[in-house]
């Protein structure tokens, strides 16, 4: 199973080629693909046309969707942020901290284009899906 971040989905739906989009495209229908509820929101809110929104929604809700934030994960996310900050690394977006922590805690490889996940790969055992 791979967990796919919004950065990859945005390129996928905008037909922007890159290795991560190729990996996603090759995985659909073959390997279980998962997203989180926050990613579902991030991706779908970006569509301007009703037709594109409906098409994307149908695809995304056919995937494995995790509700990713609860009290335990919120606390672990804060701990991970503080751990990285002590190393001089500040993650810009709280949602990225939550996504990375969810993947770490559930041993899910993350497919992403977002560089904010690199410190999680380097220092907190986040697996890469590519």
N, C-alpha and C positions, 0 to 999 in steps of 0.2 A: 504494500500500500504506500502511496505517496500523498503528501499533504501539499496542496498547491496554493501559493500566496497570490494575492490580488495583482501584484506586479506582472506575473506571468499571464494571468487571465486577461488583463487589459491588453497586453500585446497579442494574445491569441485572438481576441474578438476584433482587434484592429488590424489583423493580418500583418503584423510586424514580425518578420522572421528573426529567430535567434535560437541557439541550442536549447534553451529552456522550453520554448514553444514547441520545438520539434519533439522534445521528450514528452511533453504533455500530449501532443497529438498522437504520438506513437503509443502512449499508455491508455488512452481512452478506449474502452471496450476490451482491453487486454488485462491491464493491471488495475486493481481497485484504486480509485482516485477520490481523495477526501478534501473537503474544505471546512472552514469554520463558519459559524453564523455571522461573525464580524466580517469575514471576507465576502460572504454572500451579500451583505449589505454594501460593503465598499464597492464591489463590482457592479451590482445592479443599479446603484444610485447614479452611476456615470452615463447611463444610456439616455439619449435625447429622444429617439423615436420609439413610439409604442411598439412597433413591430420588432425592432431589435431587442428591446427590453423583454418582450414575450418569448422570443427565440432563446435568448440567453437564460432567462429564468427556467424554461423547460429543461435545458441542458443541465444547469447547475443543480436544480432540485432532484435530478436523477442520480446525483452523486451521493457519496456518504457525507452527511453534514453533521458536524460535531457542535454542540453547545460548549464553547470552550472556557468560559469564565465562571468560576464559583469562588467561594471564600478561600479555599485551600490554594487554588491556582493564583488568586490575586495576591496572597501573601508570598507565595513562591516567586511570583513575577517581581514583586518589590525587592525581595532578597537578591534575585539575579541582577536587577538594575543596580542595586547598591554594590554588589560584588564587582560589576564591571566599572562602575564609577570610581571605586577605590583603585582600580588599575588605570585610571585616567581616561576611561572611555565613557562617553555619554550617549545613550541611545535617544534619538530625537522623538520618536513616536511611541507612546504607551502601547498602542495596539500591536506594534512589532514586538515589544517585550512580552506581551501576553501570548502572541502566536508562537514565538520561539520557545517560551517556557512550556506551553501546551505540548509542542512537538517533542521537547526534551523529556518531559514527564511521561509521555505516552510512547516514547521510542519510535516516533514517526519521522522519516526523512522528509525534509522540506525542500520543495522546488520553488526557487525565488530568484528574482533579479535585484532585489533590494540589498544594497551594501550594508545596511544597518544590521543584517543578520550575521555578517562575517565574524564579529566578536563572539557571538554565541557558538559558532562553529569552532573558533580558535580556543575559547576558554571554558565553554560550558557543555561540550559534547553534543551539540546539535548536529544531527546527521544531514548531509546533503543528498538530494535525490538525483542530481545530475551526474 
